[in-house]
Amino acid sequence: MTTNKTNSVTSHNSSFKLAKFGQRTNFGRFGEGIYTSATSSKANDYVVSLSSAATRAILLNYVVMGKTIKMTSNQSDLKEPPTGYDSVVGEPGGDLNYDESIVYDNDAIRPIFLVIYEDV
């Protein structure tokens, strides 16, 4: 059995919860938000196996970004996007190796597919 280290998925699998942010797996480069990435290898880095099975899982999500601000350096004190913006896009370069998209509203993201795959 495997699980994604992102503890933000609710038990109903209908949304995510910012309240779970304190259970994060890293320092939260762009603060207290819900993090996604279009780069599957970045998502794979956050999967942890609870057994010796090679099976892994990643959630594909609908994310409503609204007006985005692009950032390349850490802003770990954010609790919401900067004034005038709805979300943050972390672009590779500066402090980032891979893209990240961060929303700060539980209603801005919905899981749509669970992808099960094998780590070979």
N, C-alpha and C positions, 0 to 999 in steps of 0.2 A: 504494500500500500504506500502511496506517496501523497504528499500534500504540498501545496504552495505555501511558502513562508508568509505571504501576505495574509495577515489575520483579519482583513477588512471585510471578507465576505460574510453576509448574515446567514443565519441558519435557514432562512427561507430562500436563499439564493436569488433574491429579487433585486438586491441593491448592495451597496457597500456602506460601511459606517466609519465616518471620521473618528468617532469615539474610540475605535480600536487602534488609532494611530500610535498610541504609546507602546504598542506591541510590535513596533516596526523592526525591520531587520537591518537597517542602516541608520545613518544620522539624519536623514530627511533633508537632502540637499536644498530643496525649495520649501521647507517648512511642513506644516501639518496638513497635508493634502492626500488625495488618492492618486497614486502614481500608475501610469501605464506607459507602454512603449510599443512602437511599431516594429521593433527589432526583436524577433523571437529569441535570439541567443541571449539578449539581456534578461528577458523573462525567465529563461532557462537557468540563469545564474541564481535565481531566487527560489528554485525548487529544491526541496530537501526530501530525501528518501527515508521512510520509516522502516524499511525492510531491505532485503537484498535484491528485491525485484528491480528490473530496469525500466519499469513503466513509470511514466511521468504525466503530468497534466498541466495545461495552461488554459486560462479563460480568455476567450475573445469577447470584447465588449463594445457596445455602442457608447461613445463618449461625446457629449455635447460640450464643445469647447468655447463657443461664443467668441468674444473678442480676446485674442491671445496677445501676450507679451513674450517676446523671445529673450531668453537669458542664457549666458554661457558660464556664469560664475555663481558660486554658492550664495544663497539667500535663505539660510536655514531658520531664520526667525519669522518667516511668513506664516500667518494664520489664515490668510485670505490673499487673493491676488492683489497686486497694486491697484490703487484707485483708478477707475476708468477701464479696468480689464476684468474678464471673467475667468481666465485660466492662465497658466504659465506653460510655455514650451521651452524645455531645456534642449539647446542645440549642441551637438558635438563641437568640441573646441574648448579652449579654456579648461574648466574643471571636468568636462564631460567627455566620455569616450563614445557613448551611444545616446540616441534621442530619448527624451522623457516628455510625457505630457501629464500635467498635474491639474486636477480640478479640486475645488475646495467646498463642493456642495454634494451631498449624498445623492441628490436627484439628477446629477449631471452624468451618471454612469449606470449602465445596466449590462449584466452579463447576457450574452446571446448564445455562445457555443462553448462547450467544454471539449478541448482537444486532448485526446489521450495518445501518447506516443512512447516509443522505446528509446532509451539512451543507449546508443551502440558505440 
